[in-house]
Amino acid sequence: MTPRELLRDLVATPSVSGAESEAAGVLVDYFERHGREAWTDDAGNVRAPGDDSVLLTSHVDTVPGYIDVREENGKLWGRGSVDATGPLAAMAAASVETGASFAGVVEEETTSAGARHLVADRAEPDAVVNGEPSGWDALTLGYRGLVAGTYEVATESGHSSRPEPNAVQLATAWTERVRAAFPDDDTVFESVTVKPVSFDGGLADDGTAVEATVEMQFRLPPGTTADDVYETVADCTERGSVTWTESIPPVMASPRTPVAGALRAGIREAGGDPTHLRKTGTSDANIYAGAWDCPVATYGPGDSNLDHAPDERIDLAAFDRGVEVLTTAADRLCTS
């Protein structure tokens, strides 16, 4: 099975977060066909141990949304072709070619349960290349962190003509105060982004109270901690309460690490001029960098502007170059 055939098979196999088992089976079969031991662990991750000079890892899951799988004009269309089945397939192919360790992890798009299980269940590798779309001629060194929380407030029920604010009004006002407490910086990457992702409010089932709940996410630049967010939000919270549910620290890796240097060498050998990126979102790279004391960089073919898009597609020539880049980088790291 060629790398492109693996890519097509994986894109054609639905793997929405929480339902990755069939795609995991495709990966296990690919490694076994090439004489490599592979299995799925207790979290559902695909594990193919090898030379731990570098761990090549990407996520198996995709966001929901069906896109007809087809090849047109040198591009492969389908959900996950960019985020992150393209990088995943390229990493699997490079792992088979070089003998580097490989892990395909689950639920990156939701809970990062796969990456969390991986760092708790295996020894620290010498280096990590995390698979996310950066474009075949670029590598990503920075990601913002993530803090998530739930605000809840309740007021006594009463007629809507009364002037006192009810819980819905209090929750709306709280959201605006919190957003105003984190002013925009010069760039998005260097700012704290405040985003309400869910709102529920209205009369309680027993009719005695009005209740409101807001789910909030905060993206944190390097230099900002979860405690900074907690303190600022506490100052904004006069009524109601906040429960913090998730915290992932930001990461900004040095461009001078061996893994970054190996990726740049791979890009140059494939005919490219490497560039460094900083992403405004959060990825499993944050978890690896926070848990392991080893260099981490992120790389993968695919245009990240098409992440989660209804027209998601990957250029197959760029995918081929991505396989070349990863193979060169892994070769360098495994023989260094």
Secondary structure, 3 states (H helix, E strand, C coil): CCHHHHHHHHHCCCCECCCCHHHHHHHHHHHHHCCCCCEECCCCCEEECCEEEEEEEEECCECCCCCCCEEECCEEECCCCCCCHHHHHHHHHHHHHHCEEEEEECCCCCCCHHHHHHHHHCCCCCCEEEECCCCCCEEEEEECEEEEEEEEEEEECCCCCCCCCCHHHHHHHHHHHHHHCCCCCCCCCCCCEEEEEEEEEEECCCCCEEEEEEEEEEEECCCCCHHHHHHHHHHHCCCCEEEEEEEECCEECCCCCHHHHHHHHHHHHCCCCCEEEEECCCCHHHHHHHHCCCCEEEECCCCHHHCCCCCCEEEHHHHHHHHHHHHHHHHHHHHC
